[in-house]
Amino acid sequence: MSFDRHLAEIAREFPEWTIWRSDAGRWWATRHHPLTSAQRDRGCAMTIDADDPEKLREQLHEQQDLSAGPDGPDEDS
């Protein structure tokens, strides 16, 4: 699959993130919105990177799980 197709598929799957590939060939994603303090406490990251699109997708799924927390999405008070 082409670079552009990988990029487009991941971007569609994770619309709350900006996805790109660096000139060095690493895959990156950064959130569109700041993290809540609860998300930061759970270990969520604002920006992540990976060697390839499959690993980036895995990390994005992990971030989704962390963001939701044990009881689903939370509100920061």
OpenMM code with the backbone's topology and positions (N, CA, C; nanometers):
from openmm import Vec3, app, unit

residues = "MET SER PHE ASP ARG HIS LEU ALA GLU ILE ALA ARG GLU PHE PRO GLU TRP THR ILE TRP ARG SER ASP ALA GLY ARG TRP TRP ALA THR ARG HIS HIS PRO LEU THR SER ALA GLN ARG ASP ARG GLY CYS ALA MET THR ILE ASP ALA ASP ASP PRO GLU LYS LEU ARG GLU GLN LEU HIS GLU GLN GLN ASP LEU SER ALA GLY PRO ASP GLY PRO ASP GLU ASP SER".split()
positions = [
    Vec3(0.0846, -0.1169, 0.0000),
    Vec3(0.0000, 0.0000, 0.0000),
    Vec3(0.0899, 0.1242, 0.0000),
    Vec3(0.0462, 0.2247, -0.0683),
    Vec3(0.1270, 0.3453, -0.0814),
    Vec3(0.1252, 0.4275, 0.0474),
    Vec3(0.2268, 0.5108, 0.0589),
    Vec3(0.2389, 0.6035, 0.1717),
    Vec3(0.1124, 0.6880, 0.1860),
    Vec3(0.0656, 0.7469, 0.0759),
    Vec3(-0.0522, 0.8333, 0.0799),
    Vec3(-0.1768, 0.7582, 0.1250),
    Vec3(-0.1893, 0.6349, 0.0809),
    Vec3(-0.3074, 0.5565, 0.1187),
    Vec3(-0.3047, 0.5226, 0.2676),
    Vec3(-0.1873, 0.4837, 0.3187),
    Vec3(-0.1746, 0.4586, 0.4623),
    Vec3(-0.2134, 0.5828, 0.5409),
    Vec3(-0.1593, 0.6942, 0.5001),
    Vec3(-0.1846, 0.8207, 0.5684),
    Vec3(-0.3347, 0.8524, 0.5702),
    Vec3(-0.3991, 0.8399, 0.4559),
    Vec3(-0.5417, 0.8704, 0.4449),
    Vec3(-0.6263, 0.7753, 0.5301),
    Vec3(-0.5925, 0.6478, 0.5302),
    Vec3(-0.6695, 0.5508, 0.6084),
    Vec3(-0.6578, 0.5770, 0.7578),
    Vec3(-0.5374, 0.6036, 0.8044),
    Vec3(-0.5178, 0.6303, 0.9469),
    Vec3(-0.5883, 0.7603, 0.9857),
    Vec3(-0.5788, 0.8616, 0.9012),
    Vec3(-0.6446, 0.9889, 0.9293),
    Vec3(-0.7963, 0.9724, 0.9370),
    Vec3(-0.8544, 0.8894, 0.8518),
    Vec3(-0.9989, 0.8631, 0.8564),
    Vec3(-1.0369, 0.7869, 0.9835),
    Vec3(-0.9518, 0.6930, 1.0227),
    Vec3(-0.9799, 0.6104, 1.1401),
    Vec3(-0.9661, 0.6897, 1.2709),
    Vec3(-0.8778, 0.7896, 1.2710),
    Vec3(-0.8495, 0.8677, 1.3915),
    Vec3(-0.8634, 1.0171, 1.3616),
    Vec3(-0.9867, 1.0648, 1.3420),
    Vec3(-1.0061, 1.2042, 1.3002),
    Vec3(-0.9664, 1.3075, 1.4060),
    Vec3(-0.9497, 1.2642, 1.5304),
    Vec3(-0.9110, 1.3578, 1.6356),
    Vec3(-0.7601, 1.3796, 1.6417),
    Vec3(-0.6878, 1.3211, 1.5485),
    Vec3(-0.5420, 1.3327, 1.5402),
    Vec3(-0.5007, 1.3854, 1.4030),
    Vec3(-0.3892, 1.4560, 1.3982),
    Vec3(-0.3232, 1.4910, 1.2719),
    Vec3(-0.2123, 1.3884, 1.2508),
    Vec3(-0.2113, 1.3263, 1.1339),
    Vec3(-0.1160, 1.2198, 1.1025),
    Vec3(-0.0211, 1.2696, 0.9945),
    Vec3(0.1083, 1.2381, 1.0079),
    Vec3(0.2034, 1.2719, 0.9029),
    Vec3(0.3248, 1.1802, 0.9097),
    Vec3(0.4015, 1.1845, 0.8040),
    Vec3(0.5262, 1.1085, 0.7959),
    Vec3(0.6390, 1.2085, 0.7764),
    Vec3(0.7415, 1.1975, 0.8596),
    Vec3(0.8527, 1.2918, 0.8527),
    Vec3(0.9435, 1.2605, 0.7341),
    Vec3(1.0291, 1.3563, 0.7020),
    Vec3(1.1272, 1.3353, 0.5951),
    Vec3(1.2212, 1.2199, 0.6276),
    Vec3(1.2384, 1.1917, 0.7559),
    Vec3(1.3246, 1.0806, 0.7991),
    Vec3(1.2521, 0.9463, 0.7909),
    Vec3(1.1223, 0.9475, 0.7570),
    Vec3(1.0480, 0.8233, 0.7392),
    Vec3(0.9713, 0.7767, 0.8619),
    Vec3(0.9720, 0.8530, 0.9725),
    Vec3(0.8950, 0.8152, 1.0911),
    Vec3(0.7506, 0.8641, 1.0765),
    Vec3(0.6606, 0.7879, 1.1350),
    Vec3(0.5184, 0.8202, 1.1325),
    Vec3(0.4809, 0.8877, 1.2634),
    Vec3(0.4035, 0.9966, 1.2552),
    Vec3(0.3702, 1.0793, 1.3699),
    Vec3(0.2201, 1.1045, 1.3762),
    Vec3(0.1725, 1.1295, 1.4982),
    Vec3(0.0341, 1.1719, 1.5199),
    Vec3(0.0329, 1.2674, 1.6379),
    Vec3(-0.0441, 1.3737, 1.6253),
    Vec3(-0.0615, 1.4673, 1.7357),
    Vec3(-0.2104, 1.4991, 1.7497),
    Vec3(-0.2534, 1.5123, 1.8718),
    Vec3(-0.3946, 1.5378, 1.9003),
    Vec3(-0.4351, 1.6787, 1.8579),
    Vec3(-0.5623, 1.6928, 1.8238),
    Vec3(-0.6164, 1.8242, 1.7884),
    Vec3(-0.6511, 1.9062, 1.9116),
    Vec3(-0.6767, 1.8395, 2.0251),
    Vec3(-0.7209, 1.9090, 2.1453),
    Vec3(-0.6297, 1.8750, 2.2624),
    Vec3(-0.6152, 1.9684, 2.3547),
    Vec3(-0.5304, 1.9417, 2.4716),
    Vec3(-0.5856, 1.8269, 2.5558),
    Vec3(-0.4973, 1.7626, 2.6270),
    Vec3(-0.5363, 1.6557, 2.7174),
    Vec3(-0.5939, 1.7132, 2.8461),
    Vec3(-0.6869, 1.6398, 2.9050),
    Vec3(-0.7347, 1.6761, 3.0382),
    Vec3(-0.6298, 1.6319, 3.1395),
    Vec3(-0.6393, 1.6824, 3.2601),
    Vec3(-0.5437, 1.6393, 3.3628),
    Vec3(-0.5623, 1.4909, 3.3930),
    Vec3(-0.6851, 1.4406, 3.3882),
    Vec3(-0.7092, 1.2976, 3.4113),
    Vec3(-0.6422, 1.2132, 3.3019),
    Vec3(-0.6500, 1.2576, 3.1774),
    Vec3(-0.5846, 1.1842, 3.0683),
    Vec3(-0.4327, 1.1855, 3.0862),
    Vec3(-0.3774, 1.2989, 3.1235),
    Vec3(-0.2327, 1.3063, 3.1485),
    Vec3(-0.1935, 1.2112, 3.2612),
    Vec3(-0.2761, 1.2067, 3.3664),
    Vec3(-0.2486, 1.1174, 3.4797),
    Vec3(-0.2504, 0.9705, 3.4375),
    Vec3(-0.3314, 0.9372, 3.3376),
    Vec3(-0.3384, 0.7989, 3.2890),
    Vec3(-0.2270, 0.7662, 3.1896),
    Vec3(-0.1442, 0.8642, 3.1552),
    Vec3(-0.0319, 0.8390, 3.0658),
    Vec3(-0.0577, 0.8685, 2.9197),
    Vec3(-0.1630, 0.9433, 2.8903),
    Vec3(-0.1901, 0.9804, 2.7515),
    Vec3(-0.0815, 1.0752, 2.7008),
    Vec3(-0.0561, 1.0680, 2.5716),
    Vec3(0.0453, 1.1529, 2.5083),
    Vec3(-0.0218, 1.2490, 2.4109),
    Vec3(0.0342, 1.3658, 2.4003),
    Vec3(-0.0156, 1.4646, 2.3041),
    Vec3(0.0301, 1.4299, 2.1630),
    Vec3(0.1541, 1.3780, 2.1512),
    Vec3(0.2120, 1.3407, 2.0221),
    Vec3(0.2805, 1.2057, 2.0376),
    Vec3(0.2647, 1.1211, 1.9367),
    Vec3(0.3295, 0.9898, 1.9363),
    Vec3(0.3986, 0.9680, 1.8024),
    Vec3(0.4929, 0.8744, 1.7991),
    Vec3(0.5606, 0.8411, 1.6738),
    Vec3(0.5895, 0.6923, 1.6694),
    Vec3(0.6123, 0.6425, 1.5483),
    Vec3(0.6383, 0.5004, 1.5268),
    Vec3(0.7212, 0.4823, 1.4002),
    Vec3(0.7760, 0.3615, 1.3874),
    Vec3(0.8586, 0.3297, 1.2712),
    Vec3(0.7781, 0.3101, 1.1436),
    Vec3(0.6536, 0.2636, 1.1577),
    Vec3(0.5731, 0.2340, 1.0393),
    Vec3(0.4253, 0.2568, 1.0704),
    Vec3(0.3408, 0.2572, 0.9672),
    Vec3(0.1995, 0.2892, 0.9893),
    Vec3(0.1272, 0.1882, 1.0788),
    Vec3(0.1642, 0.0617, 1.0734),
    Vec3(0.0986, -0.0378, 1.1567),
    Vec3(0.1269, -0.0121, 1.3048),
    Vec3(0.2506, 0.0199, 1.3365),
    Vec3(0.2851, 0.0492, 1.4758),
    Vec3(0.2199, 0.1784, 1.5226),
    Vec3(0.2094, 0.2766, 1.4343),
    Vec3(0.1414, 0.4004, 1.4710),
    Vec3(-0.0057, 0.3716, 1.5012),
    Vec3(-0.0693, 0.2921, 1.4178),
    Vec3(-0.2096, 0.2561, 1.4392),
    Vec3(-0.2264, 0.1853, 1.5745),
    Vec3(-0.1354, 0.0941, 1.6084),
    Vec3(-0.1406, 0.0250, 1.7379),
    Vec3(-0.1334, 0.1260, 1.8523),
    Vec3(-0.0403, 0.2203, 1.8418),
    Vec3(-0.0257, 0.3205, 1.9465),
    Vec3(-0.1495, 0.4094, 1.9564),
    Vec3(-0.2079, 0.4420, 1.8432),
    Vec3(-0.3291, 0.5239, 1.8440),
    Vec3(-0.4441, 0.4513, 1.9138),
    Vec3(-0.4559, 0.3209, 1.8911),
    Vec3(-0.5576, 0.2424, 1.9612),
    Vec3(-0.5299, 0.2424, 2.1114),
    Vec3(-0.4045, 0.2275, 2.1494),
    Vec3(-0.3679, 0.2323, 2.2912),
    Vec3(-0.4032, 0.3679, 2.3514),
    Vec3(-0.3766, 0.4745, 2.2763),
    Vec3(-0.4090, 0.6088, 2.3246),
    Vec3(-0.5597, 0.6274, 2.3392),
    Vec3(-0.6364, 0.5706, 2.2488),
    Vec3(-0.7824, 0.5777, 2.2600),
    Vec3(-0.8279, 0.5126, 2.3899),
    Vec3(-0.7729, 0.3952, 2.4183),
    Vec3(-0.8097, 0.3236, 2.5405),
    Vec3(-0.7707, 0.4036, 2.6641),
    Vec3(-0.6501, 0.4592, 2.6635),
    Vec3(-0.6056, 0.5403, 2.7768),
    Vec3(-0.6916, 0.6652, 2.7925),
    Vec3(-0.7264, 0.7289, 2.6829),
    Vec3(-0.8059, 0.8514, 2.6878),
    Vec3(-0.9433, 0.8267, 2.7475),
    Vec3(-1.0013, 0.7138, 2.7120),
    Vec3(-1.1355, 0.6812, 2.7602),
    Vec3(-1.1341, 0.6468, 2.9085),
    Vec3(-1.0268, 0.5878, 2.9560),
    Vec3(-1.0202, 0.5483, 3.0955),
    Vec3(-1.1104, 0.4299, 3.1230),
    Vec3(-1.1186, 0.3881, 3.2485),
    Vec3(-1.1959, 0.2686, 3.2824),
    Vec3(-1.3475, 0.2856, 3.2654),
    Vec3(-1.3966, 0.4092, 3.2740),
    Vec3(-1.5408, 0.4321, 3.2666),
    Vec3(-1.5826, 0.5114, 3.1437),
    Vec3(-1.4981, 0.5165, 3.0426),
    Vec3(-1.5300, 0.5933, 2.9233),
    Vec3(-1.4719, 0.7326, 2.9317),
    Vec3(-1.5012, 0.8192, 2.8349),
    Vec3(-1.4452, 0.9544, 2.8326),
    Vec3(-1.4818, 1.0299, 2.9594),
    Vec3(-1.3870, 1.1108, 3.0053),
    Vec3(-1.4129, 1.1870, 3.1268),
    Vec3(-1.4061, 1.3353, 3.0998),
    Vec3(-1.4574, 1.4101, 3.1902),
    Vec3(-1.4529, 1.5557, 3.1832),
    Vec3(-1.3516, 1.6039, 3.2850),
    Vec3(-1.2790, 1.7043, 3.2518),
    Vec3(-1.1817, 1.7625, 3.3430),
    Vec3(-1.2507, 1.8744, 3.4200),
    Vec3(-1.2460, 1.8685, 3.5530),
    Vec3(-1.3107, 1.9745, 3.6296),
    Vec3(-1.2156, 2.0822, 3.6705),
] * unit.nanometer
topology = app.Topology()
chain = topology.addChain("A")
for resn in residues:
    res = topology.addResidue(resn, chain)
    for name in ("N", "CA", "C"):
        topology.addAtom(name, app.Element.getBySymbol(name[0]), res)
